[in-house]
Amino acid sequence: MRRSIWYGIGALLLAGPVQAQSLTGVWQGVEAETGEPGAYWPALLRLQTSKGNAVFGVLYQEVGGNPAVSVTFRMKGTRTATGLKLDHGDKLSETGRTPFNFWCDGSITFTYDAALEKLTGHATYRPVGSCDVGTLTLYRVKLKSAATVPAGAESSIRVSGRNVLWYADADLKQPVNTGNTYRTKLTKTTTFYLTQGYYPTSQSAVVPITITVKGKAPKTPPPAPPVAAPAPAPTVAPPDTARPAPAPLLTDKPVVLPTVLFRVGKPELLPESGPALEQLAAELRARPAVKVRVLGHADRVGEPDKNQVLSEQRAEAVKAYLVKAGIAPERIGTVGYGDSRPLFPSPDARNRRVEVEELK
């Protein structure tokens, strides 16, 4: 029932053409910096505009690490010179309610970054209990390149969003790409279905992006008949300077694998981790005598004991990937450091990382 209700709301909010600089749509992200160390609340904001500068919508939030506790507020407000200001209205739904916990409400002032399609919100809550302030960081998936491409030509499709995942089907069973740019050749009008892996919730939206294809793909000429020719003199191929080899990952000091990241609260690798891990496996295959240690880390979200276990599991997940790629397990050691060595202020997905070092 919950999915069908949200589907109807989403269809209503996204109906109709989106005007330039409009904030209509689905924004996904997180609330933190509330004065509670380590606490965070994944959030989903659905917006629609009304007459003049009026804005309305709904805000859904979960307790980080405990999605069974959630709330949905009706929101309304106005556009401002730099973004918008929203006030909490009626509470539409709530799950996991207890006599000792409650949701804060008040107003949120958002600043809009058009280049990143990002909303940064500063909440001022009614002074009830521990309610005070909070910071929301939300992103929207939006097409940033041309909506029409020539048939058969290689085109770059660019979108906004954070940790974007691309699918060929609305059921999200046919992944085709990750990231903000997809280079592809299309021969017919195609719809892609995009999600954000940045603090997903049970209400996370699937955003369809349709690319219109104009013209016809050029026909490939038939191959020319073979012509006998004298064998050319052997030559030394010049170095390929256009595409330099990636820098080696293995050194005697820990090296961060920046694209090897994990889902919140889980040891599950994100899809964009593949290229770096494949490069690491290739280096290990090329140097069969080398042994390495994988260092796992967690963000400062949740309980330290659980984060310690999680960091160890993440290091083991990378080891399992390398073993599956043909690297002997005895060549790979693992260790977890929990949340004791963050690189960025929490919460930040880049703290949910692994490092690798060569053992001497």
C-alpha positions in Angstrom: 0.0 0.0 0.0 2.8 2.4 0.8 4.5 1.9 -2.6 1.2 2.5 -4.5 0.4 5.7 -2.5 3.9 7.1 -3.1 3.7 6.2 -6.8 0.5 8.2 -7.1 2.0 11.2 -5.3 5.2 11.0 -7.4 3.2 11.0 -10.6 1.2 14.0 -9.5 4.3 16.0 -8.4 6.3 15.3 -11.5 3.4 15.9 -14.0 3.7 18.7 -16.4 6.8 20.5 -17.9 9.6 21.6 -15.7 10.4 25.3 -16.0 13.9 26.7 -16.0 15.3 26.9 -12.5 12.2 25.1 -11.2 12.8 23.1 -8.0 10.0 20.7 -8.8 10.9 17.0 -8.5 12.4 14.5 -6.1 15.4 15.4 -3.9 17.3 12.7 -2.0 19.9 12.9 0.7 20.4 13.2 4.5 20.0 15.4 7.5 22.9 15.6 10.0 24.7 18.1 12.2 21.9 18.2 14.7 24.1 18.2 17.8 23.7 14.4 18.2 27.1 12.8 17.4 26.9 10.1 14.8 23.2 10.5 14.2 21.8 11.0 10.7 18.4 10.8 9.0 18.1 9.8 5.3 15.6 12.1 3.6 13.4 12.4 0.5 11.8 15.7 -0.4 9.2 15.9 -3.2 8.4 19.4 -4.4 5.8 21.1 -6.6 5.3 24.8 -7.3 2.0 26.7 -7.1 1.0 30.2 -8.0 3.6 32.9 -7.8 6.5 31.9 -5.5 4.5 29.3 -3.5 6.0 25.8 -3.1 4.6 22.7 -1.5 5.4 19.1 -1.1 6.1 16.2 1.3 9.2 15.4 3.3 9.9 11.7 4.2 12.7 10.8 6.8 14.0 7.7 8.4 16.2 7.2 11.4 19.7 6.2 10.1 20.3 2.5 10.5 16.6 1.9 11.6 14.3 2.5 8.6 11.4 1.1 10.6 11.2 4.4 12.3 10.0 7.1 9.9 7.8 10.1 9.4 6.2 12.0 6.5 5.4 15.8 6.8 3.4 18.0 4.6 5.6 21.0 3.6 4.8 24.4 2.3 6.7 27.6 1.7 8.0 30.1 -0.9 10.9 30.5 -3.3 13.7 32.9 -2.2 16.4 34.7 -4.1 18.8 31.9 -3.4 16.5 28.8 -3.0 13.4 28.4 -0.9 12.1 28.3 2.6 9.8 25.5 3.8 7.7 25.1 6.9 6.6 21.8 8.4 2.9 21.2 8.2 0.7 18.3 9.1 2.2 14.9 9.9 0.9 12.6 7.2 2.3 9.3 8.6 4.6 8.0 11.3 6.1 4.5 12.0 7.9 3.2 15.0 6.5 5.8 17.4 7.3 5.5 21.1 6.3 7.6 24.1 10.0 8.7 24.5 10.8 9.8 21.0 9.4 12.5 18.7 10.1 14.2 15.4 11.3 17.8 15.4 9.4 20.4 13.2 9.9 24.1 12.4 11.3 25.6 9.2 14.1 24.9 6.7 15.9 27.5 4.6 17.4 25.9 1.5 20.1 27.2 -0.8 20.0 26.0 -4.4 23.1 25.1 -6.4 21.9 24.9 -10.0 25.2 23.4 -11.4 25.0 20.4 -9.0 21.2 20.3 -8.6 21.8 20.4 -4.9 19.8 21.8 -2.0 21.6 22.7 1.2 19.0 23.2 4.0 19.5 24.7 7.5 16.7 23.7 9.8 15.5 25.8 12.7 13.2 23.7 14.9 10.7 24.6 17.6 12.6 24.3 21.0 10.9 21.2 22.2 13.1 18.7 24.1 16.4 18.4 22.3 15.2 20.0 19.0 17.4 22.8 17.8 19.0 22.8 14.4 20.0 20.5 11.6 21.6 20.5 8.1 20.1 18.8 5.1 22.0 17.9 1.9 19.8 16.8 -1.0 20.4 16.1 -4.7 18.1 15.8 -7.7 18.6 13.7 -10.8 18.1 15.9 -13.9 19.2 15.7 -17.5 22.1 18.2 -18.0 23.0 17.4 -21.7 20.9 17.6 -24.9 17.7 15.6 -24.8 18.1 14.8 -28.6 21.0 13.0 -30.1 21.8 11.9 -33.7 21.2 8.3 -34.5 24.2 6.0 -34.4 26.6 8.7 -33.2 28.5 8.3 -29.9 26.9 10.7 -27.5 27.6 11.7 -23.9 24.5 11.8 -21.8 25.1 13.8 -18.6 22.9 14.0 -15.5 23.1 15.5 -12.0 22.7 13.5 -8.8 24.9 11.6 -6.3 26.1 8.0 -6.8 23.8 7.7 -9.9 22.8 4.2 -11.1 21.4 3.7 -14.6 19.0 1.0 -15.7 17.4 0.0 -19.0 14.1 -1.1 -17.3 11.7 0.4 -14.7 12.0 -2.7 -12.5 15.8 -2.0 -12.1 16.9 -5.4 -13.2 19.1 -4.4 -16.1 21.9 -2.1 -15.0 23.7 -0.3 -17.8 25.9 2.4 -16.2 27.0 4.2 -13.1 28.0 7.8 -12.5 26.9 11.1 -14.0 28.0 10.5 -17.6 27.0 7.7 -20.0 28.7 7.5 -23.4 26.7 5.4 -25.8 25.4 5.1 -29.3 21.6 5.1 -29.7 19.6 4.1 -32.8 16.1 4.8 -31.4 14.5 6.9 -28.7 15.3 5.4 -25.4 14.2 5.8 -21.8 16.7 5.2 -19.0 15.6 4.7 -15.3 17.9 6.4 -12.8 18.3 6.1 -9.0 20.6 7.7 -6.5 22.7 5.6 -4.2 23.2 8.6 -1.8 21.4 7.7 1.4 18.6 5.7 -0.3 15.4 5.0 1.6 12.4 2.8 1.2 10.8 5.7 -0.6 13.6 6.4 -3.0 12.4 7.5 -6.5 13.1 6.1 -9.9 13.6 9.0 -12.3 13.0 8.3 -16.0 15.2 10.1 -18.5 14.2 9.9 -22.2 16.6 10.6 -25.0 15.1 11.3 -28.4 17.0 10.0 -31.4 16.8 11.9 -34.7 17.7 10.7 -38.1 18.9 7.3 -39.2 22.1 5.6 -38.3 24.6 5.6 -41.2 24.9 2.3 -43.0 28.1 0.4 -42.6 29.7 -0.1 -46.0 30.5 -3.7 -47.0 34.1 -4.7 -46.4 36.4 -4.3 -49.4 37.7 -7.5 -51.0 41.2 -8.4 -49.7 44.1 -7.2 -51.8 47.4 -8.9 -51.8 50.1 -6.6 -50.6 53.8 -7.0 -49.7 54.4 -7.5 -46.0 55.3 -4.2 -44.4 58.7 -3.8 -42.8 58.5 -4.4 -39.0 58.2 -1.1 -37.1 58.1 -0.3 -33.5 54.8 1.1 -32.4 55.0 4.5 -30.8 53.9 4.7 -27.1 50.2 5.4 -26.6 50.4 8.8 -25.0 46.7 9.6 -25.5 45.7 7.0 -22.9 48.4 6.7 -20.3 48.3 3.6 -18.1 46.6 4.2 -14.7 49.0 4.8 -11.8 49.9 1.6 -9.9 47.8 1.0 -6.8 50.4 -1.1 -4.9 53.0 0.7 -2.7 54.5 0.1 0.7 52.2 2.7 2.2 48.4 2.5 2.5 46.7 3.8 -0.6 43.0 4.8 -0.6 40.9 3.2 -3.4 38.7 6.3 -3.9 36.0 4.6 -6.0 35.8 1.5 -3.8 32.8 2.5 -1.6 30.1 0.7 0.3 26.4 1.1 1.1 25.4 2.8 4.3 25.7 0.3 7.3 26.6 -2.6 5.0 29.7 -4.4 3.7 28.1 -4.4 0.2 30.3 -2.9 -2.5 28.8 -0.1 -4.7 28.8 -0.9 -8.5 31.4 1.8 -9.2 34.0 -0.2 -7.2 34.6 -2.6 -10.1 37.3 -0.8 -12.2 39.7 -0.1 -9.3 39.4 -3.6 -8.0 40.0 -5.1 -11.4 43.1 -2.9 -11.7 44.3 -4.1 -8.3 43.7 -7.7 -9.3 45.6 -7.2 -12.6 48.6 -5.8 -10.7 48.6 -8.8 -8.3 48.5 -11.2 -11.2 51.4 -9.4 -12.8 53.4 -9.6 -9.5 52.7 -13.1 -8.2 55.2 -12.8 -5.3 53.6 -9.8 -3.8 51.3 -10.0 -0.7 49.0 -7.2 0.4 46.9 -6.1 3.3 43.4 -4.6 2.9 42.4 -2.0 5.5 38.7 -1.5 6.1 37.1 1.7 7.5 33.6 2.9 8.5 31.9 6.3 8.8 31.2 7.8 12.3 27.6 6.9 12.1 26.1 4.4 14.6 27.8 2.5 17.4 31.6 2.2 17.5 31.5 -1.6 18.2 29.3 -2.2 15.2 31.4 0.0 13.0 34.5 -2.0 14.0 32.8 -5.2 12.8 31.5 -3.5 9.7 35.1 -2.3 8.7 36.4 -5.8 9.1 33.6 -7.1 6.9 34.3 -4.5 4.2 38.0 -5.5 4.1 36.8 -9.2 3.8 34.5 -8.2 0.9 37.4 -6.7 -1.1 39.4 -9.9 -0.4 36.5 -12.0 -1.6 36.4 -10.0 -4.8 40.1 -10.5 -5.4 40.0 -14.2 -4.7 37.1 -14.5 -7.2 39.4 -12.7 -9.7 42.0 -15.4 -9.3 44.3 -14.1 -6.5 45.3 -16.7 -3.9 43.7 -16.0 -0.5 47.0 -16.5 1.4 48.3 -13.4 -0.5 45.7 -11.1 1.0 45.5 -10.0 4.7 42.7 -7.9 6.2 42.3 -5.6 9.1 39.5 -3.2 10.2 39.9 0.1 11.9 36.2 0.9 12.6 35.4 4.6 12.6 38.7 5.6 14.2 40.3 7.0 11.0 37.8 9.2 9.1 39.1 11.3 6.3 36.1 13.7 6.1 33.5 15.1 8.6 30.7 12.6 9.1 28.5 11.6 7.5 30.4 11.2 4.3 30.4 8.2 2.0 34.1 8.6 1.4 34.8 7.4 5.0 33.2 4.1 4.1 36.4 3.0 2.3 39.2 0.6 2.0 42.9 1.1 1.6 45.5 -1.3 0.4 49.2 -1.7 1.2 52.0 -3.9 -0.1 53.5 -6.2 2.6 57.3 -6.5 2.8 
